[in-house]
Amino acid sequence: MAEDEEDAQRKFLMANGWTEKQLFYLEVGRASFELDYYHRWDADLYAARLAANALAEGDAEGHRFWEAVAAALRPRGIAA
């Protein structure tokens, strides 16, 4: 999806009562789906690597986002 389309969709959802928290989880869900589609069994590890890279670059918000994606992809019953 193009960046302009994402901005338009975000503005539309915000105008219709969506909160920032709901949008965050929508974006986490989308990223989780894409990583699962392309990386399958290693998707959670790939997301964890992206979180570590964001932290190394000093991007706290990116780190938080990729940690949430990694948690969404982590198989249930397996500790972090």
PDB file of N, CA, C and O in Angstrom:
ATOM      1  N   MET A   1       0.844  -1.165   0.000  1.00  0.00           N
ATOM      2  CA  MET A   1       0.000   0.000   0.000  1.00  0.00           C
ATOM      3  C   MET A   1       0.897   1.238   0.000  1.00  0.00           C
ATOM      4  O   MET A   1       1.875   1.305   0.744  1.00  0.00           O
ATOM      5  N   ALA A   2       0.560   2.203  -0.830  1.00  0.00           N
ATOM      6  CA  ALA A   2       1.352   3.424  -0.929  1.00  0.00           C
ATOM      7  C   ALA A   2       1.208   4.259   0.343  1.00  0.00           C
ATOM      8  O   ALA A   2       0.210   4.167   1.057  1.00  0.00           O
ATOM      9  N   GLU A   3       2.217   5.064   0.602  1.00  0.00           N
ATOM     10  CA  GLU A   3       2.227   5.872   1.829  1.00  0.00           C
ATOM     11  C   GLU A   3       1.066   6.858   1.864  1.00  0.00           C
ATOM     12  O   GLU A   3       0.492   7.097   2.926  1.00  0.00           O
ATOM     13  N   ASP A   4       0.712   7.436   0.706  1.00  0.00           N
ATOM     14  CA  ASP A   4      -0.426   8.359   0.653  1.00  0.00           C
ATOM     15  C   ASP A   4      -1.724   7.636   0.995  1.00  0.00           C
ATOM     16  O   ASP A   4      -2.583   8.189   1.682  1.00  0.00           O
ATOM     17  N   GLU A   5      -1.866   6.414   0.521  1.00  0.00           N
ATOM     18  CA  GLU A   5      -3.059   5.627   0.825  1.00  0.00           C
ATOM     19  C   GLU A   5      -3.132   5.315   2.318  1.00  0.00           C
ATOM     20  O   GLU A   5      -4.207   5.361   2.915  1.00  0.00           O
ATOM     21  N   GLU A   6      -1.982   4.999   2.917  1.00  0.00           N
ATOM     22  CA  GLU A   6      -1.943   4.714   4.350  1.00  0.00           C
ATOM     23  C   GLU A   6      -2.336   5.953   5.148  1.00  0.00           C
ATOM     24  O   GLU A   6      -3.089   5.853   6.116  1.00  0.00           O
ATOM     25  N   ASP A   7      -1.831   7.120   4.748  1.00  0.00           N
ATOM     26  CA  ASP A   7      -2.191   8.359   5.434  1.00  0.00           C
ATOM     27  C   ASP A   7      -3.682   8.633   5.311  1.00  0.00           C
ATOM     28  O   ASP A   7      -4.331   9.013   6.286  1.00  0.00           O
ATOM     29  N   ALA A   8      -4.223   8.441   4.115  1.00  0.00           N
ATOM     30  CA  ALA A   8      -5.651   8.680   3.908  1.00  0.00           C
ATOM     31  C   ALA A   8      -6.482   7.720   4.743  1.00  0.00           C
ATOM     32  O   ALA A   8      -7.479   8.120   5.343  1.00  0.00           O
ATOM     33  N   GLN A   9      -6.074   6.444   4.786  1.00  0.00           N
ATOM     34  CA  GLN A   9      -6.810   5.469   5.577  1.00  0.00           C
ATOM     35  C   GLN A   9      -6.719   5.802   7.057  1.00  0.00           C
ATOM     36  O   GLN A   9      -7.708   5.699   7.783  1.00  0.00           O
ATOM     37  N   ARG A  10      -5.537   6.201   7.507  1.00  0.00           N
ATOM     38  CA  ARG A  10      -5.335   6.564   8.916  1.00  0.00           C
ATOM     39  C   ARG A  10      -6.225   7.748   9.295  1.00  0.00           C
ATOM     40  O   ARG A  10      -6.879   7.725  10.338  1.00  0.00           O
ATOM     41  N   LYS A  11      -6.249   8.777   8.454  1.00  0.00           N
ATOM     42  CA  LYS A  11      -7.095   9.947   8.713  1.00  0.00           C
ATOM     43  C   LYS A  11      -8.565   9.563   8.743  1.00  0.00           C
ATOM     44  O   LYS A  11      -9.318  10.048   9.588  1.00  0.00           O
ATOM     45  N   PHE A  12      -8.979   8.696   7.826  1.00  0.00           N
ATOM     46  CA  PHE A  12     -10.374   8.247   7.789  1.00  0.00           C
ATOM     47  C   PHE A  12     -10.743   7.510   9.078  1.00  0.00           C
ATOM     48  O   PHE A  12     -11.789   7.772   9.671  1.00  0.00           O
ATOM     49  N   LEU A  13      -9.880   6.590   9.505  1.00  0.00           N
ATOM     50  CA  LEU A  13     -10.157   5.828  10.721  1.00  0.00           C
ATOM     51  C   LEU A  13     -10.174   6.727  11.954  1.00  0.00           C
ATOM     52  O   LEU A  13     -11.022   6.559  12.830  1.00  0.00           O
ATOM     53  N   MET A  14      -9.248   7.677  12.031  1.00  0.00           N
ATOM     54  CA  MET A  14      -9.223   8.599  13.166  1.00  0.00           C
ATOM     55  C   MET A  14     -10.491   9.461  13.193  1.00  0.00           C
ATOM     56  O   MET A  14     -11.033   9.741  14.262  1.00  0.00           O
ATOM     57  N   ALA A  15     -10.955   9.875  12.020  1.00  0.00           N
ATOM     58  CA  ALA A  15     -12.177  10.680  11.940  1.00  0.00           C
ATOM     59  C   ALA A  15     -13.408   9.879  12.354  1.00  0.00           C
ATOM     60  O   ALA A  15     -14.422  10.451  12.754  1.00  0.00           O
ATOM     61  N   ASN A  16     -13.315   8.561  12.257  1.00  0.00           N
ATOM     62  CA  ASN A  16     -14.452   7.705  12.595  1.00  0.00           C
ATOM     63  C   ASN A  16     -14.310   7.029  13.961  1.00  0.00           C
ATOM     64  O   ASN A  16     -14.923   5.993  14.216  1.00  0.00           O
ATOM     65  N   GLY A  17     -13.502   7.621  14.828  1.00  0.00           N
ATOM     66  CA  GLY A  17     -13.471   7.186  16.208  1.00  0.00           C
ATOM     67  C   GLY A  17     -12.404   6.182  16.596  1.00  0.00           C
ATOM     68  O   GLY A  17     -12.401   5.721  17.737  1.00  0.00           O
ATOM     69  N   TRP A  18     -11.499   5.824  15.700  1.00  0.00           N
ATOM     70  CA  TRP A  18     -10.430   4.895  16.061  1.00  0.00           C
ATOM     71  C   TRP A  18      -9.413   5.627  16.929  1.00  0.00           C
ATOM     72  O   TRP A  18      -9.145   6.811  16.721  1.00  0.00           O
ATOM     73  N   THR A  19      -8.857   4.923  17.891  1.00  0.00           N
ATOM     74  CA  THR A  19      -7.834   5.509  18.759  1.00  0.00           C
ATOM     75  C   THR A  19      -6.448   5.160  18.233  1.00  0.00           C
ATOM     76  O   THR A  19      -6.294   4.284  17.382  1.00  0.00           O
ATOM     77  N   GLU A  20      -5.449   5.857  18.749  1.00  0.00           N
ATOM     78  CA  GLU A  20      -4.068   5.551  18.371  1.00  0.00           C
ATOM     79  C   GLU A  20      -3.705   4.118  18.741  1.00  0.00           C
ATOM     80  O   GLU A  20      -2.983   3.450  18.001  1.00  0.00           O
ATOM     81  N   LYS A  21      -4.199   3.644  19.876  1.00  0.00           N
ATOM     82  CA  LYS A  21      -3.916   2.272  20.311  1.00  0.00           C
ATOM     83  C   LYS A  21      -4.497   1.264  19.322  1.00  0.00           C
ATOM     84  O   LYS A  21      -3.834   0.285  18.980  1.00  0.00           O
ATOM     85  N   GLN A  22      -5.713   1.490  18.865  1.00  0.00           N
ATOM     86  CA  GLN A  22      -6.323   0.587  17.892  1.00  0.00           C
ATOM     87  C   GLN A  22      -5.549   0.596  16.577  1.00  0.00           C
ATOM     88  O   GLN A  22      -5.345  -0.452  15.965  1.00  0.00           O
ATOM     89  N   LEU A  23      -5.119   1.775  16.147  1.00  0.00           N
ATOM     90  CA  LEU A  23      -4.334   1.863  14.915  1.00  0.00           C
ATOM     91  C   LEU A  23      -2.995   1.168  15.063  1.00  0.00           C
ATOM     92  O   LEU A  23      -2.511   0.544  14.119  1.00  0.00           O
ATOM     93  N   PHE A  24      -2.386   1.271  16.252  1.00  0.00           N
ATOM     94  CA  PHE A  24      -1.115   0.595  16.515  1.00  0.00           C
ATOM     95  C   PHE A  24      -1.287  -0.913  16.331  1.00  0.00           C
ATOM     96  O   PHE A  24      -0.478  -1.554  15.660  1.00  0.00           O
ATOM     97  N   TYR A  25      -2.338  -1.479  16.923  1.00  0.00           N
ATOM     98  CA  TYR A  25      -2.545  -2.916  16.808  1.00  0.00           C
ATOM     99  C   TYR A  25      -2.941  -3.338  15.397  1.00  0.00           C
ATOM    100  O   TYR A  25      -2.643  -4.458  14.984  1.00  0.00           O
ATOM    101  N   LEU A  26      -3.601  -2.468  14.660  1.00  0.00           N
ATOM    102  CA  LEU A  26      -3.895  -2.749  13.257  1.00  0.00           C
ATOM    103  C   LEU A  26      -2.598  -2.847  12.462  1.00  0.00           C
ATOM    104  O   LEU A  26      -2.427  -3.755  11.649  1.00  0.00           O
ATOM    105  N   GLU A  27      -1.686  -1.907  12.701  1.00  0.00           N
ATOM    106  CA  GLU A  27      -0.404  -1.919  12.007  1.00  0.00           C
ATOM    107  C   GLU A  27       0.448  -3.118  12.426  1.00  0.00           C
ATOM    108  O   GLU A  27       1.136  -3.706  11.592  1.00  0.00           O
ATOM    109  N   VAL A  28       0.407  -3.482  13.699  1.00  0.00           N
ATOM    110  CA  VAL A  28       1.126  -4.672  14.178  1.00  0.00           C
ATOM    111  C   VAL A  28       0.585  -5.911  13.484  1.00  0.00           C
ATOM    112  O   VAL A  28       1.353  -6.774  13.058  1.00  0.00           O
ATOM    113  N   GLY A  29      -0.724  -5.998  13.370  1.00  0.00           N
ATOM    114  CA  GLY A  29      -1.340  -7.142  12.702  1.00  0.00           C
ATOM    115  C   GLY A  29      -0.943  -7.251  11.239  1.00  0.00           C
ATOM    116  O   GLY A  29      -0.675  -8.343  10.738  1.00  0.00           O
ATOM    117  N   ARG A  30      -0.907  -6.121  10.564  1.00  0.00           N
ATOM    118  CA  ARG A  30      -0.504  -6.120   9.151  1.00  0.00           C
ATOM    119  C   ARG A  30       0.949  -6.552   8.990  1.00  0.00           C
ATOM    120  O   ARG A  30       1.268  -7.372   8.129  1.00  0.00           O
ATOM    121  N   ALA A  31       1.827  -5.996   9.821  1.00  0.00           N
ATOM    122  CA  ALA A  31       3.245  -6.357   9.744  1.00  0.00           C
ATOM    123  C   ALA A  31       3.451  -7.830  10.091  1.00  0.00           C
ATOM    124  O   ALA A  31       4.270  -8.507   9.470  1.00  0.00           O
ATOM    125  N   SER A  32       2.711  -8.326  11.083  1.00  0.00           N
ATOM    126  CA  SER A  32       2.803  -9.737  11.471  1.00  0.00           C
ATOM    127  C   SER A  32       2.405 -10.642  10.310  1.00  0.00           C
ATOM    128  O   SER A  32       3.069 -11.641  10.034  1.00  0.00           O
ATOM    129  N   PHE A  33       1.326 -10.285   9.639  1.00  0.00           N
ATOM    130  CA  PHE A  33       0.858 -11.081   8.511  1.00  0.00           C
ATOM    131  C   PHE A  33       1.911 -11.136   7.409  1.00  0.00           C
ATOM    132  O   PHE A  33       2.201 -12.203   6.869  1.00  0.00           O
ATOM    133  N   GLU A  34       2.479  -9.975   7.081  1.00  0.00           N
ATOM    134  CA  GLU A  34       3.481  -9.942   6.006  1.00  0.00           C
ATOM    135  C   GLU A  34       4.732 -10.738   6.362  1.00  0.00           C
ATOM    136  O   GLU A  34       5.244 -11.497   5.540  1.00  0.00           O
ATOM    137  N   LEU A  35       5.222 -10.562   7.590  1.00  0.00           N
ATOM    138  CA  LEU A  35       6.414 -11.317   7.987  1.00  0.00           C
ATOM    139  C   LEU A  35       6.127 -12.814   8.004  1.00  0.00           C
ATOM    140  O   LEU A  35       6.972 -13.610   7.596  1.00  0.00           O
ATOM    141  N   ASP A  36       4.953 -13.201   8.468  1.00  0.00           N
ATOM    142  CA  ASP A  36       4.591 -14.615   8.480  1.00  0.00           C
ATOM    143  C   ASP A  36       4.514 -15.161   7.057  1.00  0.00           C
ATOM    144  O   ASP A  36       4.931 -16.290   6.796  1.00  0.00           O
ATOM    145  N   TYR A  37       3.988 -14.371   6.154  1.00  0.00           N
ATOM    146  CA  TYR A  37       3.852 -14.803   4.765  1.00  0.00           C
ATOM    147  C   TYR A  37       5.218 -15.023   4.113  1.00  0.00           C
ATOM    148  O   TYR A  37       5.420 -16.002   3.395  1.00  0.00           O
ATOM    149  N   TYR A  38       6.154 -14.104   4.369  1.00  0.00           N
ATOM    150  CA  TYR A  38       7.453 -14.182   3.703  1.00  0.00           C
ATOM    151  C   TYR A  38       8.507 -14.995   4.450  1.00  0.00           C
ATOM    152  O   TYR A  38       9.424 -15.529   3.825  1.00  0.00           O
ATOM    153  N   HIS A  39       8.395 -15.099   5.776  1.00  0.00           N
ATOM    154  CA  HIS A  39       9.447 -15.748   6.558  1.00  0.00           C
ATOM    155  C   HIS A  39       8.988 -16.992   7.306  1.00  0.00           C
ATOM    156  O   HIS A  39       9.814 -17.703   7.878  1.00  0.00           O
ATOM    157  N   ARG A  40       7.718 -17.260   7.313  1.00  0.00           N
ATOM    158  CA  ARG A  40       7.122 -18.440   7.957  1.00  0.00           C
ATOM    159  C   ARG A  40       7.698 -18.750   9.326  1.00  0.00           C
ATOM    160  O   ARG A  40       7.433 -18.015  10.277  1.00  0.00           O
ATOM    161  N   TRP A  41       8.471 -19.806   9.454  1.00  0.00           N
ATOM    162  CA  TRP A  41       8.909 -20.299  10.763  1.00  0.00           C
ATOM    163  C   TRP A  41       9.864 -19.358  11.468  1.00  0.00           C
ATOM    164  O   TRP A  41       9.978 -19.400  12.693  1.00  0.00           O
ATOM    165  N   ASP A  42      10.544 -18.520  10.727  1.00  0.00           N
ATOM    166  CA  ASP A  42      11.507 -17.596  11.323  1.00  0.00           C
ATOM    167  C   ASP A  42      10.953 -16.185  11.488  1.00  0.00           C
ATOM    168  O   ASP A  42      11.709 -15.264  11.797  1.00  0.00           O
ATOM    169  N   ALA A  43       9.664 -15.998  11.291  1.00  0.00           N
ATOM    170  CA  ALA A  43       9.083 -14.657  11.302  1.00  0.00           C
ATOM    171  C   ALA A  43       9.273 -13.959  12.642  1.00  0.00           C
ATOM    172  O   ALA A  43       9.601 -12.773  12.674  1.00  0.00           O
ATOM    173  N   ASP A  44       9.074 -14.669  13.747  1.00  0.00           N
ATOM    174  CA  ASP A  44       9.234 -14.023  15.059  1.00  0.00           C
ATOM    175  C   ASP A  44      10.694 -13.642  15.307  1.00  0.00           C
ATOM    176  O   ASP A  44      10.970 -12.605  15.910  1.00  0.00           O
ATOM    177  N   LEU A  45      11.617 -14.463  14.851  1.00  0.00           N
ATOM    178  CA  LEU A  45      13.042 -14.148  14.999  1.00  0.00           C
ATOM    179  C   LEU A  45      13.432 -12.958  14.130  1.00  0.00           C
ATOM    180  O   LEU A  45      14.249 -12.129  14.533  1.00  0.00           O
ATOM    181  N   TYR A  46      12.849 -12.877  12.943  1.00  0.00           N
ATOM    182  CA  TYR A  46      13.114 -11.764  12.043  1.00  0.00           C
ATOM    183  C   TYR A  46      12.602 -10.460  12.664  1.00  0.00           C
ATOM    184  O   TYR A  46      13.280  -9.435  12.603  1.00  0.00           O
ATOM    185  N   ALA A  47      11.410 -10.501  13.259  1.00  0.00           N
ATOM    186  CA  ALA A  47      10.856  -9.316  13.920  1.00  0.00           C
ATOM    187  C   ALA A  47      11.716  -8.913  15.118  1.00  0.00           C
ATOM    188  O   ALA A  47      11.934  -7.725  15.355  1.00  0.00           O
ATOM    189  N   ALA A  48      12.201  -9.893  15.866  1.00  0.00           N
ATOM    190  CA  ALA A  48      13.081  -9.601  17.004  1.00  0.00           C
ATOM    191  C   ALA A  48      14.377  -8.949  16.526  1.00  0.00           C
ATOM    192  O   ALA A  48      14.907  -8.056  17.187  1.00  0.00           O
ATOM    193  N   ARG A  49      14.880  -9.392  15.388  1.00  0.00           N
ATOM    194  CA  ARG A  49      16.092  -8.798  14.813  1.00  0.00           C
ATOM    195  C   ARG A  49      15.822  -7.344  14.397  1.00  0.00           C
ATOM    196  O   ARG A  49      16.668  -6.474  14.602  1.00  0.00           O
ATOM    197  N   LEU A  50      14.656  -7.086  13.819  1.00  0.00           N
ATOM    198  CA  LEU A  50      14.299  -5.716  13.447  1.00  0.00           C
ATOM    199  C   LEU A  50      14.162  -4.831  14.689  1.00  0.00           C
ATOM    200  O   LEU A  50      14.518  -3.653  14.660  1.00  0.00           O
ATOM    201  N   ALA A  51      13.645  -5.405  15.779  1.00  0.00           N
ATOM    202  CA  ALA A  51      13.531  -4.661  17.040  1.00  0.00           C
ATOM    203  C   ALA A  51      14.923  -4.318  17.581  1.00  0.00           C
ATOM    204  O   ALA A  51      15.156  -3.201  18.044  1.00  0.00           O
ATOM    205  N   ALA A  52      15.836  -5.278  17.520  1.00  0.00           N
ATOM    206  CA  ALA A  52      17.206  -5.032  17.994  1.00  0.00           C
ATOM    207  C   ALA A  52      17.893  -3.977  17.136  1.00  0.00           C
ATOM    208  O   ALA A  52      18.618  -3.131  17.660  1.00  0.00           O
ATOM    209  N   ASN A  53      17.677  -4.017  15.836  1.00  0.00           N
ATOM    210  CA  ASN A  53      18.269  -3.014  14.938  1.00  0.00           C
ATOM    211  C   ASN A  53      17.727  -1.627  15.248  1.00  0.00           C
ATOM    212  O   ASN A  53      18.477  -0.651  15.266  1.00  0.00           O
ATOM    213  N   ALA A  54      16.416  -1.542  15.493  1.00  0.00           N
ATOM    214  CA  ALA A  54      15.813  -0.242  15.822  1.00  0.00           C
ATOM    215  C   ALA A  54      16.380   0.297  17.129  1.00  0.00           C
ATOM    216  O   ALA A  54      16.645   1.494  17.244  1.00  0.00           O
ATOM    217  N   LEU A  55      16.567  -0.577  18.113  1.00  0.00           N
ATOM    218  CA  LEU A  55      17.127  -0.157  19.392  1.00  0.00           C
ATOM    219  C   LEU A  55      18.574   0.315  19.217  1.00  0.00           C
ATOM    220  O   LEU A  55      18.985   1.307  19.820  1.00  0.00           O
ATOM    221  N   ALA A  56      19.332  -0.390  18.400  1.00  0.00           N
ATOM    222  CA  ALA A  56      20.721  -0.004  18.153  1.00  0.00           C
ATOM    223  C   ALA A  56      20.810   1.354  17.462  1.00  0.00           C
ATOM    224  O   ALA A  56      21.771   2.097  17.663  1.00  0.00           O
ATOM    225  N   GLU A  57      19.808   1.673  16.650  1.00  0.00           N
ATOM    226  CA  GLU A  57      19.783   2.957  15.956  1.00  0.00           C
ATOM    227  C   GLU A  57      19.185   4.063  16.825  1.00  0.00           C
ATOM    228  O   GLU A  57      19.155   5.224  16.417  1.00  0.00           O
ATOM    229  N   GLY A  58      18.708   3.708  18.024  1.00  0.00           N
ATOM    230  CA  GLY A  58      18.130   4.700  18.924  1.00  0.00           C
ATOM    231  C   GLY A  58      16.679   5.017  18.648  1.00  0.00           C
ATOM    232  O   GLY A  58      16.170   6.037  19.112  1.00  0.00           O
ATOM    233  N   ASP A  59      16.004   4.165  17.904  1.00  0.00           N
ATOM    234  CA  ASP A  59      14.594   4.371  17.549  1.00  0.00           C
ATOM    235  C   ASP A  59      13.719   3.615  18.547  1.00  0.00           C
ATOM    236  O   ASP A  59      13.410   2.443  18.337  1.00  0.00           O
ATOM    237  N   ALA A  60      13.319   4.282  19.633  1.00  0.00           N
ATOM    238  CA  ALA A  60      12.543   3.637  20.693  1.00  0.00           C
ATOM    239  C   ALA A  60      11.154   3.221  20.210  1.00  0.00           C
ATOM    240  O   ALA A  60      10.661   2.152  20.569  1.00  0.00           O
ATOM    241  N   GLU A  61      10.530   4.065  19.399  1.00  0.00           N
ATOM    242  CA  GLU A  61       9.186   3.731  18.907  1.00  0.00           C
ATOM    243  C   GLU A  61       9.234   2.547  17.937  1.00  0.00           C
ATOM    244  O   GLU A  61       8.360   1.681  17.971  1.00  0.00           O
ATOM    245  N   GLY A  62      10.243   2.510  17.082  1.00  0.00           N
ATOM    246  CA  GLY A  62      10.417   1.377  16.174  1.00  0.00           C
ATOM    247  C   GLY A  62      10.685   0.100  16.945  1.00  0.00           C
ATOM    248  O   GLY A  62      10.176  -0.965  16.598  1.00  0.00           O
ATOM    249  N   HIS A  63      11.489   0.212  17.995  1.00  0.00           N
ATOM    250  CA  HIS A  63      11.772  -0.947  18.840  1.00  0.00           C
ATOM    251  C   HIS A  63      10.494  -1.475  19.471  1.00  0.00           C
ATOM    252  O   HIS A  63      10.259  -2.683  19.470  1.00  0.00           O
ATOM    253  N   ARG A  64       9.664  -0.588  20.008  1.00  0.00           N
ATOM    254  CA  ARG A  64       8.393  -0.972  20.619  1.00  0.00           C
ATOM    255  C   ARG A  64       7.483  -1.665  19.599  1.00  0.00           C
ATOM    256  O   ARG A  64       6.846  -2.674  19.899  1.00  0.00           O
ATOM    257  N   PHE A  65       7.438  -1.106  18.398  1.00  0.00           N
ATOM    258  CA  PHE A  65       6.598  -1.673  17.350  1.00  0.00           C
ATOM    259  C   PHE A  65       7.047  -3.087  16.983  1.00  0.00           C
ATOM    260  O   PHE A  65       6.230  -4.007  16.946  1.00  0.00           O
ATOM    261  N   TRP A  66       8.341  -3.264  16.713  1.00  0.00           N
ATOM    262  CA  TRP A  66       8.832  -4.575  16.286  1.00  0.00           C
ATOM    263  C   TRP A  66       8.789  -5.598  17.420  1.00  0.00           C
ATOM    264  O   TRP A  66       8.636  -6.792  17.163  1.00  0.00           O
ATOM    265  N   GLU A  67       8.921  -5.151  18.661  1.00  0.00           N
ATOM    266  CA  GLU A  67       8.746  -6.065  19.802  1.00  0.00           C
ATOM    267  C   GLU A  67       7.304  -6.566  19.852  1.00  0.00           C
ATOM    268  O   GLU A  67       7.063  -7.740  20.134  1.00  0.00           O
ATOM    269  N   ALA A  68       6.346  -5.679  19.579  1.00  0.00           N
ATOM    270  CA  ALA A  68       4.939  -6.082  19.554  1.00  0.00           C
ATOM    271  C   ALA A  68       4.682  -7.065  18.416  1.00  0.00           C
ATOM    272  O   ALA A  68       3.926  -8.022  18.583  1.00  0.00           O
ATOM    273  N   VAL A  69       5.303  -6.835  17.267  1.00  0.00           N
ATOM    274  CA  VAL A  69       5.160  -7.757  16.133  1.00  0.00           C
ATOM    275  C   VAL A  69       5.762  -9.117  16.486  1.00  0.00           C
ATOM    276  O   VAL A  69       5.162 -10.154  16.204  1.00  0.00           O
ATOM    277  N   ALA A  70       6.941  -9.113  17.100  1.00  0.00           N
ATOM    278  CA  ALA A  70       7.585 -10.371  17.494  1.00  0.00           C
ATOM    279  C   ALA A  70       6.715 -11.131  18.490  1.00  0.00           C
ATOM    280  O   ALA A  70       6.595 -12.353  18.405  1.00  0.00           O
ATOM    281  N   ALA A  71       6.110 -10.415  19.429  1.00  0.00           N
ATOM    282  CA  ALA A  71       5.233 -11.061  20.409  1.00  0.00           C
ATOM    283  C   ALA A  71       3.991 -11.644  19.736  1.00  0.00           C
ATOM    284  O   ALA A  71       3.512 -12.708  20.128  1.00  0.00           O
ATOM    285  N   ALA A  72       3.477 -10.957  18.736  1.00  0.00           N
ATOM    286  CA  ALA A  72       2.300 -11.457  18.016  1.00  0.00           C
ATOM    287  C   ALA A  72       2.629 -12.710  17.215  1.00  0.00           C
ATOM    288  O   ALA A  72       1.764 -13.563  17.015  1.00  0.00           O
ATOM    289  N   LEU A  73       3.860 -12.826  16.761  1.00  0.00           N
ATOM    290  CA  LEU A  73       4.258 -13.966  15.939  1.00  0.00           C
ATOM    291  C   LEU A  73       4.791 -15.154  16.744  1.00  0.00           C
ATOM    292  O   LEU A  73       4.827 -16.282  16.251  1.00  0.00           O
ATOM    293  N   ARG A  74       5.200 -14.889  17.983  1.00  0.00           N
ATOM    294  CA  ARG A  74       5.796 -15.935  18.812  1.00  0.00           C
ATOM    295  C   ARG A  74       4.772 -17.035  19.063  1.00  0.00           C
ATOM    296  O   ARG A  74       3.643 -16.746  19.459  1.00  0.00           O
ATOM    297  N   PRO A  75       5.146 -18.287  18.839  1.00  0.00           N
ATOM    298  CA  PRO A  75       4.212 -19.383  19.103  1.00  0.00           C
ATOM    299  C   PRO A  75       3.759 -19.374  20.555  1.00  0.00           C
ATOM    300  O   PRO A  75       4.548 -19.089  21.455  1.00  0.00           O
ATOM    301  N   ARG A  76       2.499 -19.685  20.781  1.00  0.00           N
ATOM    302  CA  ARG A  76       1.941 -19.672  22.135  1.00  0.00           C
ATOM    303  C   ARG A  76       2.609 -20.749  22.984  1.00  0.00           C
ATOM    304  O   ARG A  76       2.912 -21.838  22.497  1.00  0.00           O
ATOM    305  N   GLY A  77       2.832 -20.434  24.248  1.00  0.00           N
ATOM    306  CA  GLY A  77       3.418 -21.385  25.168  1.00  0.00           C
ATOM    307  C   GLY A  77       4.930 -21.376  25.171  1.00  0.00           C
ATOM    308  O   GLY A  77       5.552 -22.172  25.875  1.00  0.00           O
ATOM    309  N   ILE A  78       5.541 -20.476  24.386  1.00  0.00           N
ATOM    310  CA  ILE A  78       7.008 -20.405  24.346  1.00  0.00           C
ATOM    311  C   ILE A  78       7.408 -19.078  24.961  1.00  0.00           C
ATOM    312  O   ILE A  78       6.959 -18.022  24.515  1.00  0.00           O
ATOM    313  N   ALA A  79       8.246 -19.126  25.977  1.00  0.00           N
ATOM    314  CA  ALA A  79       8.671 -17.922  26.673  1.00  0.00           C
ATOM    315  C   ALA A  79       9.580 -17.078  25.786  1.00  0.00           C
ATOM    316  O   ALA A  79      10.228 -17.590  24.874  1.00  0.00           O
ATOM    317  N   ALA A  80       9.615 -15.783  26.067  1.00  0.00           N
ATOM    318  CA  ALA A  80      10.443 -14.870  25.272  1.00  0.00           C
ATOM    319  C   ALA A  80      11.914 -15.090  25.521  1.00  0.00           C
ATOM    320  O   ALA A  80      12.750 -14.405  24.931  1.00  0.00           O
TER     321      ALA A  80
END
